[in-house]
Amino acid sequence: DRTMLLDQSVNCLREAIQRRELSKAKLKHKENPQQLDEDAIDRASASTRVVLASVLRAQNKIDQARNELSVATEILQQAFHDDPTSPARASALATALNNAGFFAKQDSDFTTAATYYSRALELRHGFLGPDHPQTIATIHNQAELADARGDSDEVGRIRADILKRLGFEADTDPDMFHHPSPIGTSGPSIPPQRPHGS
């Protein structure tokens, strides 16, 4: 059942984080660890914490989810600060920020959600491009945020922009979208076939 699967997921994710921490400890005892550096292990653990936070949120363990996401975001922000030209670091940070926006939206903290989504979009747009699925997923989440605020004009504008990015005609119904997944990373619902010429 769902509860058992979520519990198993949490256990597996926590074990993965622990194993990475053990790997980091072992590296400190080697004279020339060229295969994997400590920063790479920290970034991998942080990305795992982002997923763990989403699973904890699905279990309604809000405080634990916030803590895991906060720790992950701090690590990923520092990693990006250390190398702001790295697409991998930008992508990992954008995912954490996007999920933080989704959590804030679920908490009805719309101002904070908008801030997180804007920062995630800035990173995804800059590193992945305007038409990348992850960029569009964040834009879709901004539309869902506008919908939660009751701003139907903004929802329509954002969804029309998404359709344009996907190559659909201007008269395509923007109501074809559905709500994002519980972890806040899904994109729009796209009809089975795209128009010709896209």
N, C-alpha and C positions, 0 to 999 in steps of 0.2 A: 504494500500500500504506500501511499504518498509519504506519510510520516516516516516509515522505515527507510524509504529511498533517500529522503532528505537527511536523516540521521547518518546513513551510510556515507552519503556525500560529504557531510561535515567531517566525519572520521577520516575519510580518505584525504581530504584537503589538508586537514591538520597534520596528518602523517607526512604528507608531501612537504609541508613547511618544515617539520622536524627533521626530515631527512636532508633537506637543503642546509639547515643549520649545522647538522653533523658533518656534512661535506665541507662546509666552511671551516669548521674546527679542525678537520683533518688537513686542510690546505695549510693551515698555520704551522703545522709540524713538518711540512715538506720544504726542502731547500729551494727548489725551483719549480713552483706550480705554474706551468705554462698552459695547461689545458683549460682551466676555468679559474677566473679571478673572483675575489670576494664580492666585488661590486656586481658582477653578473649573477651570482647566487642571490644577493640581496634583491636585485630586480626581479628575478624569477619568483622568489618568495613573495614579493610584493604583488606581483600579478596573480599569484595563487590566492593571496589574501583578498583581492578584489572579487574573485569568484566566490570565495568563502563568505564574504560579506553578503553577497546576493542570496546565497543559500540560507544563511542565518536570517536574513530579512524575510525570506519565504516561510521560515519557521516562526516568524513573529518574535524573534529574539533581537529586538530593535537596538538595544544598547550594545550588545556584542557585535552586531553588524556595523554600527557606527564606529566602534572602536577599531575593528579590523580594517574598514575602509579608510579611516583616518590615518592609521599606521602606514598602510599601503600608499596612500596618496602622498604622505610626507616623504617616504623613500623615493617614490617615482618623481616627485618634484625636484628633489635633490639630484637624482640621476640625470634628469633633463637639464638642470642648471649646470651640471658638470660638463655636459656635451649637448648643447642646444641645436646641433646640426644632425643629430642621430634620429632617423625616421623611426627606428624601433623604440627608442626611449619616448619619443613624442607620441607614438601610437599607444604605448602602455599607459602613459599619463592621461591621454585623452579618454581612454576606456574608464579609468578610475574617476575622472571628472564627470564623464557622462553618467556613470552609475550614481555618483554623489548627487547629481542633478535629479536623477530619477527618484532617489530616496527623499530628497527635499520636497519634490513635487508630491510624493505620497504623504508627506507630513504637512502638506498645505503651506509650506514655506516657499512661496512662489518667487520671491525676490532672490533668495539663495539659489533656487533651482535655475533661474534664468542666468545667474552669474556663472554657475558651473557649466551649463550647456553652452554659453557663449565662449568660454575658455576652451572647452572640448572641441567646439566647432572651429575655432581659430586654429587649433593644432591640426585637426583632421583636414581642414580645407588647405592649409599651408603645406602639409607634408604628403597628403594622399590625393589632393585635388578636389575640385568642386563636384564631380560626378561619382566619386568613389562610394560604394555601398555604406561604409561606416560614416562618411560625411553625411550622406542622405539620411542615415538612421538618426543621427543627432538632430538634423533639421526636422525630421519627423517628430522626435521627442519635443522639440520646441513647439511644434503645432499642437501636440497633446497638452503641453503646458498652457498654451494660449486657450485651448478648449477648457481646461480646468479652471482658468480665470474667467471664463465666460466671454472671451473676446472672439466672437465668430468671424468678424472681418479679418482679423489677424490669422485665424485658422485657415480661412479661404486663401489668403495671400500666400501663406507658407506652403500650403498643399499645392497650389498652382505652380509655385516655384519648383517644388519637388517633381511634379509631372513634367515640367519643362526640362529639368535636368535629366530625367529618364527618357526624354525624346518623345513624349506623348503630345498629341495635338492639344491646342489651347482649349478646345471644347470638351475635353475629357472630364468626367465628373469627379471632382476632388473628394466626394464622399465615399469613394471606393476604398479609402484607407480604414484600417481597424486599429484598435488600441495596441500599445507595445506589450511585449512579454513582461513577466514579473521582474526580470532583471534589467529591464530598460534598454535592451540593446537591439531589439528587433527593428526592422525597417518597415516600409509601407507594404501593404498587401497589393501585389501586382497581378493583373489579369494573366491568364495562362499564356497568351500570345501578345507580343509587343507589335506595334504597328510596323508596316513595311518601311524600309529605309532607315531604321534606327540601329 
